[in-house]
Amino acid sequence: MLETVSNFLGVHLCELSGYHPLDERFELLHLRAVDLSLSIYSLFGKSLALFPVFVLMMKTESSFVGKKRDALGHEEKMIRKKCCKRPTKHRSPSTIVQQLYDTCREVFKGSGTVPTPCDVEKMKLVLDKMKAEDFWVSEKLPFLNSDNASDGAPRITYATIYQSENFSLCIFFLPPKAVIPLHNHPGMTVFSKLLLGQMHIKAYDWVDPSTSDDLVPSSEPRLARLEVDSNFTTQSDAAILYPTAGGNIHSFTALTPCAVLDVMGPPYSKDEDRDCTYYKEFPYSSSESATEVKDDCSYGLLKAIDMPKELKMKPVEYMGPQFVETC
């Protein structure tokens, strides 16, 4: 009983102090909090009537620790300024996320626009250096567990970091063997950066992109050219797809626990005819088609389908570092 109460209040102290559970300093502060709670608890014995007093003392201590943390943070900034000539190995997650947000505001201009090659490179420079810890993501997250399955299919979880009319930022968490089936991104430019794990990406583009989905019966498969069929790791550059190129119709298959950051501009919108369509893939044989194709490319027939019943996706609140939204 004593150990359980002390441990609980130790965690409570850390939370009140403002430390995130994935912060490397959380464990050290937690141990200090447990020692403190044991000392205070021993003074009161096992009297539950004095529990509110106990909590009040814990809050007072957490306030002190929080102020000390802020003071240390200020001191660290001063030290970094004095040593600015030396490269630092540590980066501020909040600064990186702020840079991502600011870059998105510059790159994405709204519906009907595609980022310029210069803007694409600007976005890649930000994304290619991003890591899981920049968003407080680790393999210890419960929804990355392989046991996280619904009706036999691993459940996919996602956290929306930000969304506006021009762009959205979202992290998808896939347990091993989880699959996001083939789906499109109409009129959208999408950057996908793998933050954690290993993932297989398969992507197609329409051979005749000028043909609208609305003009082709849903029961009739369309010819698509295979653009990507590769494994990606955290060392891989961000994958980029465009409205009619780069593999606009893609699928994700998690080979290990995965976390992938999706930057979409503009985001999905039914009101603006940017709804998500899923597809089923069929093998293609050139002898059975009158369409002229290139011999050095691979092709497939894609048929529009309803959202697969086995696809289970659950939203969770984004708990990573924050950023300042600008007008």
Buried (B, 14 or more C-beta within 10 A) or exposed (E): EEEEBBBEBBBBBBBBBEBBBBBEEBEEBBEBBBEBBBEBBEEBEEEEEBEEEBBEBBEEBBEEBBEEBEEEEEEEEEEEEEEEEEEEEEBBBBEBBBBBBBBBBEBBBEBEBBBEEEBBEBBBEBBEEBBBBBBBBBEEBEBBBEEBBEEEBBBBBBBBBBBBEBBBBBBBBBBBEBBBBBBBBBBBBBBBBBBBBBBBBBBBBBBEEEEEBEEBEEEEBBBBBBBBEEEBEBEBEBBBBBBEBBBBBBBBBBBBBBBBBBBBBBBBBEEBEBEEBBBEBEEBEEEEEEEEBEEEEEBBBBBBEEEBEEBBEEEEEBBBBEBEEEE
